[in-house]
Structure formats: C-alpha cells, structure tokens
Amino acid sequence: MNTYRITVAYDGTAYRGWQRQENTELTVQGILERRISEIAGKKTVVSGSGRTDSGVHALGQECSLYLEQEIDMDSFKKQLNALLPEDIRVLDISREKRDFHARKSAVGKCYEYQIDLRDKMEVFHRKYRFHFPHPVDIAAMEQAAEYLMGTHDFSAFTDLKEDKDTVRTIYAVGIVYEKDTLTLSWIGDGFLYHMVRILTGTLLDVGIGKIKAEEIPEILKAKDRKKSGFPAPAKGLFLGRVFYTEAELKKAVQKIGEK
C-alpha cells in the first residue's frame, strides 16, 4: 500500500463543508474522492486533517490517500486539477510513510479569520471577510487573547452537543490590523466545533466593550456557552495550515509572536 499526502485549497462558499454527506454531493471531500476514483479506476477514500464547516475556506487542507499502485505525483496532480471545479485546487502531492494519517499525525493547526472594519465593505471582500463596521480596541483584544492561550477546557467556546473531551491548547493568537482589515490567527493542537468562530466573535465583543478582557478567565471557568461571544460567520474563516512536526509548529508560533 502506498501512502500519499494531498494539500488542497478551496473556496468553501458553494459547499456544505468538507465532510462527505449522504444527502448532498456538494462537499469538498465528496467531490475530491469522486475525481480521484475516476483517475484510479476504483472507489477511493481520502481522509482529511479535520472538518471545515459549510462556507469555510482552506488555504492548506491536508488529506491522506492510500493506493495499491504507485503514481506519478506530478501527472496525478495535473489530471486531478483538470477534473476538479475551479474552486477546489490540489496544491501538492507527496509520498509519505505508510503510517501517515492527515488527522492523527497532525500536531497542530492554524486558522485565520478575516474581518473588514470599514463602514462600507469592499465589494470583492464580501465572500471572504466578515463585515464588522465598528471601532475596536485592539489592546483589549490582545489582553483577552493572552487569557485564552494555554491549555483550557473550552466548553464555553463550542457549539458541540455530544459528550466529548473539550480540553484544547492554544499556542498563539495573532491580531494584525492593516488597511481596514483585521486578521486573527489561531494556532492550537486542535479546535472544537465552531470554536474558532466563537473565539473570534468573543474577541470582537471585547473589542467593542461588550465583554471585558478580564472576564475571559471566568468565562472559561464557567464552561457556559451563553457567556462567550457570538459565532463569527463562516465566510471569514480559513484553514491556513496543518503542522506535522514540532519544528514547523514552533516556527509558526514564533512568527506570530514577532508580529
């Protein structure tokens, strides 16, 4: 068995998320599997590094693919991109060790959230940024982010209904304001359902004074979803990168710390 890692970028606007579903063909995983199966000549399954919700985008989603035959990776990539729609693109295919798994082998992920703060939203940003036309206190948001970093029970920051471990570690939070655009970067060992969107909404609530930065520790302690902020819309969220070595994770965390 041959193991391959596929790096994929996609515009999630038209899709019902990453994960294949029985009631719709409009999922990124479903389309990718169908096109790979056409090339391979047999039904093929890919495993993603994690799910992205409906409307969420990816700059670097990672997938593991297992095939009995060896493939010419450059040729396979060209064939696959020729069959895929314009809003899904394979960026890279690499050979991996047999035990590589896109989700289980990951040591961390980086998500980015884009916010347009101007009064009137730039027309070409409307599909990829959340319009939030309010002055925000960046210093207060940075203070709140400090409280969120580290290992915590993030029950208050997820819409997860099932009984699941809600302890996660956030290694770094980046907050960059440039040309009326606010970019929030989140690096962690993993993220719960809607977690990045709720964390983002909470920081924006801190930015406009609806929540005080000093209240974050109590919100974490309360484990009550009602006490945290609103979930920022899906369209501003991008899965930026998945990390598979501690070295590349550490480098990304340091880079955010330098900004």
Sequence and secondary structure as in RCSB ss.txt:
>XXXX:A:sequence
MNTYRITVAYDGTAYRGWQRQENTELTVQGILERRISEIAGKKTVVSGSGRTDSGVHALGQECSLYLEQEIDMDS
FKKQLNALLPEDIRVLDISREKRDFHARKSAVGKCYEYQIDLRDKMEVFHRKYRFHFPHPVDIAAMEQAAEYLMG
THDFSAFTDLKEDKDTVRTIYAVGIVYEKDTLTLSWIGDGFLYHMVRILTGTLLDVGIGKIKAEEIPEILKAKDR
KKSGFPAPAKGLFLGRVFYTEAELKKAVQKIGEK
>XXXX:A:secstr
 EEEEEEEEE GGGSS SS BTTBS  HHHHHHHHHHHHHTS   EEESS   TT EEEEEEEEEEESS   HHH
HHHHHHHHS TTEEEEEEEEE TT  TTTT  EEEEEEEEE SSS  GGGTTTSEE  S   HHHHHHHHHHH E
EEE GGG    S    EEEEEEEEEEEETTEEEEEEEES   TTHHHHHHHHHHHHHTTSS GGGHHHHHHHT G
GGS     GGGEEEEEEE SHHHHHHHHHHHHH 
